Amino acid sequence: MSGMLAALVRRALGPRGASGDGREDGGPRLTELSHRVMFAFDICGFGRHPPHLHADLRGVLYGIVESSCAAHGVTWEGAYKEDRGDGMYFLAETPAITLVEDVALSIGTALRRHNRTVPGAAFRVRMAVHAGFVRHDGHGIVGSDIVLLFRLLDAPELRDALAGGHSGFAFAFSHEVFRRAADELALGRADYERVVMRTKEGGETAWIFRPGGPRPAGDRCRPSCGASAGDGDVEG
């Protein structure tokens, strides 16, 4: 493992997560409905990576997300986090909605740097961001908004954006996040494509980051990376 990769892993594997009663690290309990900005991540095709790299890839992802949040004023320490095996998600305070693009672009830059520096441990990531009300039921986070977050993360259109790009990173904002961030002039509208993502509950408007690139035709969807839990046999 390279020195840079090892350093990222050491930093990322420090204390993190939330207590079993829904308390954010050093913060309030989430047993009552609380509004949060929700960030979810999936390592594409995680199961196809050699098992001896799994801990390293996870550690790098955590390190990149943590450092990107710190660089742009989104609280990481104290935020509620859950590990998903081949990804993770965390809940940020509502003011983070004006910082979502800065954080996303920083994550993409750091991931590309890692992939160039450590090509033997290169990996691709999808990210989805939504904002809404959630609570902890004693087992985990519940609410229709957390369900929507993962529907966006697993949507074919976002998978297709990752498969069709060259950066190794693709992200989408829910319509709620995009609208509120755009109202605050916190993102560049022209860099996003409006899509209706196909979810189990029906169509959901979202915005995929496609800076200056060609827009895919119509309803195109080609096989891409697997779902965030267990679909590692689908190539991307």
Stockholm file with secondary structure:
# STOCKHOLM 1.0

chainA/1-236         MSGMLAALVRRALGPRGASGDGREDGGPRLTELSHRVMFAFDICGFGRHPPHLHADLRGVLYGIVESSCAAHGVTWEGAYKEDRGDGMYFLAETPAITLVEDVALSIGTALRRHNRTVPGAAFRVRMAVHAGFVRHDGHGIVGSDIVLLFRLLDAPELRDALAGGHSGFAFAFSHEVFRRAADELALGRADYERVVMRTKEGGETAWIFRPGGPRPAGDRCRPSCGASAGDGDVEG
#=GR chainA/1-236 SS CCHHHHHHHHHHTSSCSCCTTSBCTTSCBCSSCEEEEEEEEEETTGGGSCGGGHHHHHHHHHHHHHHHHHHTTCCCTTCEEEECSSEEEEEECGGGGGGHHHHHHHHHHHHHHHHHHCGGGCCCEEEEEEEEEEEECSSSEESHHHHHHHHHHHCHHHHHHHHHCSSSEEEEEEHHHHHHHHHTTCSCGGGEEEEEEEETTEEEEEEEECTTCCCCCTTCCCCCSCCTTTCTTSCC
#=GC SS_cons         CCHHHHHHHHHHTSSCSCCTTSBCTTSCBCSSCEEEEEEEEEETTGGGSCGGGHHHHHHHHHHHHHHHHHHTTCCCTTCEEEECSSEEEEEECGGGGGGHHHHHHHHHHHHHHHHHHCGGGCCCEEEEEEEEEEEECSSSEESHHHHHHHHHHHCHHHHHHHHHCSSSEEEEEEHHHHHHHHHTTCSCGGGEEEEEEEETTEEEEEEEECTTCCCCCTTCCCCCSCCTTTCTTSCC
//
